[in-house]
Amino acid sequence: MDFTPTEEQTAAQGLAARIFGDLATHERLAAAGTGTDAELWKALCAAGLPGAVEETGLLGLVLLLEEQGRTTAQVPFAASCVYGVLAVARHGTDEQRARLLPGLRDGGHVATGAFPAHAGVRAEERPGGAGRLTGVVPVVPWLRDATHVLVPDARRALWLVRTDGPGVRRDPVETTAPWAAGRLCLDGAPGERLGGAGGPSGAYDGPSDTYADVLATARTAFAALQTGVCAGSLARAVGHTTTREQFGRPLSTNQGVLLRAADAHMDTEAIRVTVYEAAWRRDEGLDAAPHALTAAWWAGEAGTRVVHAGQHLHGGVGADVDHPVHRHFLWGRQLAAYLGSGAQLLEELGELLTKEGQV
């Protein structure tokens, strides 16, 4: 394994860091409320960053999402790249790639995904890869901004649904973090099969399964966001404790503060290395599903510890909901909830490893 970023990945990360640093300020985030920062999203698309992930791969996207997480920037970057750019580029037909990718690259289209699969979503297949979908998905991140949503049905076949189409309703849902989320209600909504009429059936057939690949990619990407959220929270805590004095000396000189910060640093690095491994394996064409589950577990369990530590190390200031560190706390909790409970992820990992051991 070699996680050393390429020249292109490093350049893209540096550009993303500058854009997020310049535009995702505390004042702008406070003004954005629960919605997307349209100006920031436009700047990212104008810089070509959503389209760049086709060349830099999932590991390149991971580096970009770390920068977003550091600033908790309110843009649908992870969702549109995972459920749109990477999913269509890897699993779409030639016609779907030609039609959809240009808009996904330049921000004209915004994609999200109703993942994981919900048993209540039913698809009635029609000739030519078309279908009619019916069912409800309680919470879909960035749904209020999306033009397309990738929906797995009960059999885990994947369907692209236009959010402005007939039979589609989006009800706003407020989540812990400001993710412009919504409740997706489908009533005979038209959809097109990702991969066309000859696409995968949706039945699990190992690492090559389309649904499993998109789910593993999403878990890796959102865990990468958590890496950045934790790094940003810890950086704020370090800045606060090294400048805030108590009894004539900085808070950071207290052993308890040092140990808490050190534990948070180690947790953050554990998330980072598991994310990098999952992304690298996906880019190399190797089975990444167990590694994505491992990264998701670390992101949920360790990520929660880190953002709690970041808030606690700010003392009474951390209880102020208007303080920037509180936003990291909310994002960390939301990402942990989206990735799933630790027990659930470990159970799925155990079943996957058992299944692989029987092959």
Kinemage of the C-alpha trace (Angstrom):
@kinemage 1
@onewidth
@group {chain A} dominant
@subgroup {mainchain}
@vectorlist {calphas} color= white
{ca met a 1} P 0.000 0.000 0.000
{ca asp a 2} L 1.157 3.489 -0.823
{ca phe a 3} L -1.010 6.383 0.315
{ca thr a 4} L 1.372 9.045 -0.972
{ca pro a 5} L -0.795 11.456 -2.982
{ca thr a 6} L 0.025 12.037 -6.612
{ca glu a 7} L 0.945 15.453 -7.943
{ca glu a 8} L -2.601 15.892 -9.264
{ca gln a 9} L -4.169 14.875 -5.945
{ca thr a 10} L -1.921 17.256 -4.009
{ca ala a 11} L -2.730 20.139 -6.360
{ca ala a 12} L -6.477 19.483 -6.077
{ca gln a 13} L -6.258 19.305 -2.290
{ca gly a 14} L -4.369 22.581 -2.118
{ca leu a 15} L -6.929 24.293 -4.333
{ca ala a 16} L -9.800 22.925 -2.247
{ca ala a 17} L -8.125 24.093 0.965
{ca arg a 18} L -7.851 27.642 -0.413
{ca ile a 19} L -11.457 27.774 -1.606
{ca phe a 20} L -12.896 26.335 1.604
{ca gly a 21} L -10.617 28.515 3.718
{ca asp a 22} L -11.609 31.682 1.870
{ca leu a 23} L -15.368 31.103 1.626
{ca ala a 24} L -16.422 28.718 4.416
{ca thr a 25} L -15.923 31.288 7.158
{ca his a 26} L -17.774 31.289 10.456
{ca glu a 27} L -19.754 34.373 9.429
{ca arg a 28} L -20.850 32.892 6.096
{ca leu a 29} L -21.764 29.558 7.665
{ca ala a 30} L -23.851 31.300 10.308
{ca ala a 31} L -25.650 33.266 7.580
{ca ala a 32} L -26.331 30.144 5.498
{ca gly a 33} L -28.660 28.627 8.102
{ca thr a 34} L -29.457 25.031 7.165
{ca gly a 35} L -29.095 25.484 3.417
{ca thr a 36} L -26.267 25.170 0.947
{ca asp a 37} L -23.781 27.975 0.357
{ca ala a 38} L -24.544 28.516 -3.328
{ca glu a 39} L -21.557 30.804 -3.900
{ca leu a 40} L -19.139 28.270 -2.433
{ca trp a 41} L -20.636 25.428 -4.473
{ca lys a 42} L -20.339 27.542 -7.608
{ca ala a 43} L -16.674 28.289 -6.821
{ca leu a 44} L -15.869 24.594 -6.316
{ca cys a 45} L -17.512 23.657 -9.606
{ca ala a 46} L -15.859 26.524 -11.476
{ca ala a 47} L -12.506 25.219 -10.213
{ca gly a 48} L -13.356 21.818 -11.696
{ca leu a 49} L -13.088 19.932 -8.411
{ca pro a 50} L -16.196 17.686 -8.732
{ca gly a 51} L -15.029 16.545 -12.164
{ca ala a 52} L -11.452 16.091 -10.973
{ca val a 53} L -12.390 13.057 -8.884
{ca glu a 54} L -12.776 11.032 -12.085
{ca glu a 55} L -9.025 11.410 -12.551
{ca thr a 56} L -7.825 11.498 -8.936
{ca gly a 57} L -10.012 8.585 -7.820
{ca leu a 58} L -11.607 7.963 -4.455
{ca leu a 59} L -8.369 8.697 -2.620
{ca gly a 60} L -8.285 12.090 -4.328
{ca leu a 61} L -11.887 12.725 -3.254
{ca val a 62} L -10.998 11.707 0.298
{ca leu a 63} L -8.328 14.413 0.420
{ca leu a 64} L -10.805 17.021 -0.813
{ca leu a 65} L -13.443 15.967 1.704
{ca glu a 66} L -10.953 16.294 4.543
{ca glu a 67} L -10.637 19.953 3.598
{ca gln a 68} L -14.401 20.371 3.545
{ca gly a 69} L -14.716 18.709 6.944
{ca arg a 70} L -12.119 21.026 8.507
{ca thr a 71} L -14.397 23.973 7.769
{ca thr a 72} L -17.780 22.157 7.921
{ca ala a 73} L -18.599 23.800 4.590
{ca gln a 74} L -22.263 23.460 3.673
{ca val a 75} L -22.111 22.059 0.143
{ca pro a 76} L -23.273 18.681 -1.266
{ca phe a 77} L -19.740 17.796 -2.354
{ca ala a 78} L -19.523 14.249 -0.949
{ca ala a 79} L -23.053 13.284 -2.002
{ca ser a 80} L -22.825 14.593 -5.566
{ca cys a 81} L -19.392 13.070 -6.175
{ca val a 82} L -20.201 9.647 -4.695
{ca tyr a 83} L -23.780 9.134 -5.832
{ca gly a 84} L -23.327 11.102 -9.036
{ca val a 85} L -19.875 11.472 -10.590
{ca leu a 86} L -18.227 8.251 -9.375
{ca ala a 87} L -21.353 6.079 -9.575
{ca val a 88} L -22.219 7.135 -13.137
{ca ala a 89} L -18.608 7.091 -14.332
{ca arg a 90} L -18.044 3.557 -13.070
{ca his a 91} L -21.438 1.897 -13.517
{ca gly a 92} L -23.375 3.969 -16.055
{ca thr a 93} L -23.831 3.176 -19.716
{ca asp a 94} L -21.939 5.132 -22.363
{ca glu a 95} L -25.124 7.093 -23.035
{ca gln a 96} L -25.677 7.851 -19.335
{ca arg a 97} L -22.100 9.020 -18.910
{ca ala a 98} L -22.305 11.288 -21.948
{ca arg a 99} L -25.624 12.760 -20.825
{ca leu a 100} L -25.147 13.094 -17.065
{ca leu a 101} L -21.469 13.608 -16.324
{ca pro a 102} L -21.063 17.078 -17.905
{ca gly a 103} L -23.781 18.498 -15.658
{ca leu a 104} L -22.429 16.716 -12.583
{ca arg a 105} L -18.961 18.069 -13.259
{ca asp a 106} L -19.985 21.703 -13.661
{ca gly a 107} L -22.615 21.744 -10.907
{ca gly a 108} L -25.597 22.031 -13.226
{ca his a 109} L -26.727 18.702 -11.779
{ca val a 110} L -26.491 17.789 -8.100
{ca ala a 111} L -26.859 14.154 -7.089
{ca thr a 112} L -27.524 12.450 -3.803
{ca gly a 113} L -28.378 8.920 -2.727
{ca ala a 114} L -31.152 7.220 -0.737
{ca phe a 115} L -28.668 4.856 0.907
{ca pro a 116} L -28.618 2.295 2.403
{ca ala a 117} L -31.353 0.325 0.625
{ca his a 118} L -34.841 0.461 2.143
{ca ala a 119} L -37.056 -2.613 1.942
{ca gly a 120} L -40.122 -0.449 1.331
{ca val a 121} L -38.924 0.944 -2.021
{ca arg a 122} L -40.410 -1.088 -4.864
{ca ala a 123} L -39.561 -0.827 -8.549
{ca glu a 124} L -41.796 -1.896 -11.411
{ca glu a 125} L -39.469 -2.478 -14.338
{ca arg a 126} L -40.332 -1.310 -17.834
{ca pro a 127} L -38.616 -2.053 -21.155
{ca gly a 128} L -35.372 -0.274 -21.988
{ca gly a 129} L -34.064 0.111 -18.452
{ca ala a 130} L -36.975 2.284 -17.306
{ca gly a 131} L -39.012 1.760 -14.169
{ca arg a 132} L -41.590 3.158 -11.791
{ca leu a 133} L -40.590 3.504 -8.145
{ca thr a 134} L -42.840 3.626 -5.098
{ca gly a 135} L -41.852 3.974 -1.463
{ca val a 136} L -40.561 6.350 1.200
{ca val a 137} L -37.029 7.071 2.397
{ca pro a 138} L -37.210 8.998 5.706
{ca val a 139} L -33.984 11.015 5.435
{ca val a 140} L -31.811 11.725 2.390
{ca pro a 141} L -28.886 14.169 2.809
{ca trp a 142} L -28.821 17.229 0.546
{ca leu a 143} L -32.098 16.139 -1.063
{ca arg a 144} L -33.434 19.689 -1.124
{ca asp a 145} L -30.566 20.706 -3.449
{ca ala a 146} L -30.495 17.601 -5.631
{ca thr a 147} L -31.616 17.337 -9.229
{ca his a 148} L -31.073 13.553 -9.220
{ca val a 149} L -31.256 10.951 -6.493
{ca leu a 150} L -29.775 7.451 -6.757
{ca val a 151} L -32.314 5.073 -5.245
{ca pro a 152} L -31.708 1.382 -4.496
{ca asp a 153} L -34.882 -0.691 -4.523
{ca ala a 154} L -35.658 -3.624 -2.222
{ca arg a 155} L -33.591 -5.908 -4.500
{ca arg a 156} L -30.710 -3.391 -4.436
{ca ala a 157} L -30.959 -2.495 -8.101
{ca leu a 158} L -30.001 1.165 -8.560
{ca trp a 159} L -32.277 3.752 -10.162
{ca leu a 160} L -31.637 7.379 -11.079
{ca val a 161} L -34.681 9.507 -10.321
{ca arg a 162} L -35.131 13.163 -11.225
{ca thr a 163} L -36.321 15.068 -8.190
{ca asp a 164} L -38.529 17.339 -10.317
{ca gly a 165} L -40.271 14.402 -11.983
{ca pro a 166} L -43.889 13.291 -11.540
{ca gly a 167} L -44.596 11.168 -8.501
{ca val a 168} L -41.666 12.652 -6.529
{ca arg a 169} L -42.175 14.666 -3.353
{ca arg a 170} L -39.465 16.133 -1.133
{ca asp a 171} L -40.412 17.138 2.390
{ca pro a 172} L -37.801 19.172 4.280
{ca val a 173} L -36.219 17.417 7.270
{ca glu a 174} L -34.000 19.171 9.780
{ca thr a 175} L -31.091 17.035 10.941
{ca thr a 176} L -28.401 17.549 13.579
{ca ala a 177} L -26.090 19.144 11.011
{ca pro a 178} L -27.306 21.589 8.330
{ca trp a 179} L -27.360 19.144 5.407
{ca ala a 180} L -30.435 20.423 3.499
{ca ala a 181} L -31.924 16.959 4.031
{ca gly a 182} L -35.360 15.787 3.024
{ca arg a 183} L -37.880 12.953 3.158
{ca leu a 184} L -38.183 11.282 -0.260
{ca cys a 185} L -41.661 10.119 -1.198
{ca leu a 186} L -42.053 8.168 -4.444
{ca asp a 187} L -45.423 7.308 -5.969
{ca gly a 188} L -44.908 5.648 -9.332
{ca ala a 189} L -41.972 7.985 -9.985
{ca pro a 190} L -40.136 7.355 -13.275
{ca gly a 191} L -36.541 6.205 -12.949
{ca glu a 192} L -33.783 4.884 -15.174
{ca arg a 193} L -31.675 1.892 -14.273
{ca leu a 194} L -28.019 2.748 -13.618
{ca gly a 195} L -26.200 0.672 -16.190
{ca gly a 196} L -29.243 0.407 -18.444
{ca ala a 197} L -31.527 -2.529 -19.072
{ca gly a 198} L -28.608 -4.936 -18.998
{ca gly a 199} L -27.289 -3.628 -15.690
{ca pro a 200} L -26.692 -5.752 -12.624
{ca ser a 201} L -29.748 -7.420 -11.120
{ca gly a 202} L -29.015 -6.038 -7.676
{ca ala a 203} L -28.559 -9.466 -6.107
{ca tyr a 204} L -25.338 -9.600 -4.101
{ca asp a 205} L -22.531 -11.241 -6.033
{ca gly a 206} L -19.455 -10.093 -4.130
{ca pro a 207} L -17.207 -7.037 -4.502
{ca ser a 208} L -18.289 -6.471 -8.118
{ca asp a 209} L -21.893 -5.839 -7.062
{ca thr a 210} L -22.896 -2.310 -8.071
{ca tyr a 211} L -24.870 -1.590 -4.923
{ca ala a 212} L -22.084 -2.864 -2.677
{ca asp a 213} L -19.509 -0.785 -4.536
{ca val a 214} L -21.507 2.454 -4.277
{ca leu a 215} L -22.292 1.809 -0.605
{ca ala a 216} L -18.624 1.124 0.211
{ca thr a 217} L -17.599 4.255 -1.696
{ca ala a 218} L -20.139 6.342 0.202
{ca arg a 219} L -19.016 4.987 3.560
{ca thr a 220} L -15.407 5.793 2.733
{ca ala a 221} L -16.236 9.300 1.532
{ca phe a 222} L -18.386 10.273 4.507
{ca ala a 223} L -15.793 8.798 6.873
{ca ala a 224} L -13.280 11.077 5.126
{ca leu a 225} L -15.521 14.024 5.918
{ca gln a 226} L -15.395 12.916 9.550
{ca thr a 227} L -11.582 12.929 9.417
{ca gly a 228} L -11.663 16.591 8.453
{ca val a 229} L -14.347 17.448 11.011
{ca cys a 230} L -12.244 15.863 13.763
{ca ala a 231} L -9.045 17.549 12.569
{ca gly a 232} L -10.808 20.917 12.530
{ca ser a 233} L -12.303 20.398 15.976
{ca leu a 234} L -8.929 19.397 17.417
{ca ala a 235} L -7.173 22.353 15.775
{ca arg a 236} L -9.670 24.735 17.383
{ca ala a 237} L -9.173 23.042 20.753
{ca val a 238} L -5.392 23.347 20.472
{ca gly a 239} L -5.680 27.004 19.525
{ca his a 240} L -7.988 27.683 22.472
{ca thr a 241} L -5.999 25.825 25.126
{ca thr a 242} L -2.645 27.313 24.105
{ca thr a 243} L -3.914 30.901 24.305
{ca arg a 244} L -6.398 30.677 27.191
{ca glu a 245} L -4.680 31.028 30.575
{ca gln a 246} L -5.717 29.793 33.974
{ca phe a 247} L -3.782 30.526 37.175
{ca gly a 248} L -1.170 32.343 35.128
{ca arg a 249} L -0.360 29.602 32.616
{ca pro a 250} L -1.931 28.245 29.389
{ca leu a 251} L -4.545 25.520 29.750
{ca ser a 252} L -2.467 23.337 27.432
{ca thr a 253} L 0.186 22.933 30.130
{ca asn a 254} L -2.211 20.891 32.267
{ca gln a 255} L -1.579 17.172 31.973
{ca gly a 256} L -5.272 16.321 31.750
{ca val a 257} L -5.705 18.659 28.794
{ca leu a 258} L -2.624 17.245 27.061
{ca leu a 259} L -3.801 13.641 27.478
{ca arg a 260} L -7.306 14.417 26.217
{ca ala a 261} L -5.920 16.177 23.149
{ca ala a 262} L -3.442 13.356 22.508
{ca asp a 263} L -6.227 10.758 22.615
{ca ala a 264} L -8.250 12.859 20.173
{ca his a 265} L -5.254 13.096 17.841
{ca met a 266} L -4.747 9.318 17.863
{ca asp a 267} L -8.451 8.739 17.189
{ca thr a 268} L -8.330 11.156 14.261
{ca glu a 269} L -5.307 9.409 12.789
{ca ala a 270} L -7.008 6.029 13.167
{ca ile a 271} L -9.969 7.295 11.153
{ca arg a 272} L -7.641 8.754 8.535
{ca val a 273} L -5.547 5.625 7.957
{ca thr a 274} L -8.572 3.313 7.680
{ca val a 275} L -10.190 5.737 5.223
{ca tyr a 276} L -7.031 5.928 3.127
{ca glu a 277} L -6.758 2.145 2.973
{ca ala a 278} L -10.382 1.703 1.886
{ca ala a 279} L -10.022 4.411 -0.785
{ca trp a 280} L -6.702 3.036 -2.058
{ca arg a 281} L -8.125 -0.468 -2.381
{ca arg a 282} L -11.132 0.784 -4.315
{ca asp a 283} L -8.906 2.722 -6.693
{ca glu a 284} L -6.721 -0.368 -7.189
{ca gly a 285} L -9.737 -2.526 -8.072
{ca leu a 286} L -9.469 -4.590 -4.866
{ca asp a 287} L -12.259 -5.622 -2.518
{ca ala a 288} L -12.815 -2.584 -0.296
{ca ala a 289} L -16.132 -3.447 1.387
{ca pro a 290} L -14.663 -4.729 4.701
{ca his a 291} L -12.240 -1.824 4.818
{ca ala a 292} L -15.027 0.697 4.167
{ca leu a 293} L -16.989 -0.810 7.076
{ca thr a 294} L -13.896 -0.543 9.267
{ca ala a 295} L -13.443 3.113 8.304
{ca ala a 296} L -17.125 3.810 8.961
{ca trp a 297} L -16.889 2.190 12.406
{ca trp a 298} L -13.855 4.272 13.347
{ca ala a 299} L -15.492 7.418 11.974
{ca gly a 300} L -18.610 6.863 14.056
{ca glu a 301} L -17.109 5.632 17.312
{ca ala a 302} L -13.821 7.548 17.420
{ca gly a 303} L -15.249 10.566 15.621
{ca thr a 304} L -17.864 11.018 18.338
{ca arg a 305} L -15.161 10.918 21.004
{ca val a 306} L -13.073 13.518 19.182
{ca val a 307} L -15.817 16.105 18.690
{ca his a 308} L -16.918 15.659 22.303
{ca ala a 309} L -13.326 16.213 23.410
{ca gly a 310} L -13.016 19.293 21.202
{ca gln a 311} L -16.092 20.819 22.779
{ca his a 312} L -15.099 19.870 26.339
{ca leu a 313} L -11.603 21.312 25.946
{ca his a 314} L -13.199 24.673 25.222
{ca gly a 315} L -14.787 24.642 28.669
{ca gly a 316} L -17.795 26.906 29.051
{ca val a 317} L -17.115 28.500 25.669
{ca gly a 318} L -17.812 25.127 24.020
{ca ala a 319} L -21.374 25.210 25.321
{ca asp a 320} L -22.096 28.313 23.241
{ca val a 321} L -24.088 27.147 20.199
{ca asp a 322} L -22.783 30.133 18.247
{ca his a 323} L -19.133 29.156 18.733
{ca pro a 324} L -17.457 27.554 15.672
{ca val a 325} L -16.460 24.403 17.595
{ca his a 326} L -20.127 23.615 18.211
{ca arg a 327} L -20.583 23.178 14.454
{ca his a 328} L -17.896 20.485 14.435
{ca phe a 329} L -19.734 18.760 17.271
{ca leu a 330} L -22.991 18.757 15.306
{ca trp a 331} L -21.331 17.504 12.123
{ca gly a 332} L -19.506 14.760 14.014
{ca arg a 333} L -22.738 13.520 15.558
{ca gln a 334} L -24.601 13.703 12.243
{ca leu a 335} L -21.896 11.792 10.370
{ca ala a 336} L -21.871 9.089 13.040
{ca ala a 337} L -25.635 8.713 12.719
{ca tyr a 338} L -25.510 8.628 8.917
{ca leu a 339} L -22.788 5.978 8.853
{ca gly a 340} L -24.756 3.762 11.252
{ca ser a 341} L -24.356 2.485 14.793
{ca gly a 342} L -21.120 0.776 15.755
{ca ala a 343} L -22.905 -2.465 16.637
{ca gln a 344} L -24.683 -2.515 13.285
{ca leu a 345} L -21.461 -1.939 11.351
{ca leu a 346} L -19.572 -4.621 13.291
{ca glu a 347} L -22.383 -7.105 12.713
{ca glu a 348} L -22.306 -6.423 8.976
{ca leu a 349} L -18.515 -6.684 8.950
{ca gly a 350} L -18.644 -10.022 10.749
{ca glu a 351} L -21.213 -11.393 8.309
{ca leu a 352} L -19.141 -10.193 5.356
{ca leu a 353} L -15.925 -11.725 6.652
{ca thr a 354} L -17.723 -14.996 7.421
{ca lys a 355} L -19.207 -15.087 3.933
{ca glu a 356} L -15.810 -14.408 2.351
{ca gly a 357} L -14.221 -17.132 4.470
{ca gln a 358} L -16.709 -19.666 3.124
{ca val a 359} L -15.901 -18.926 -0.519
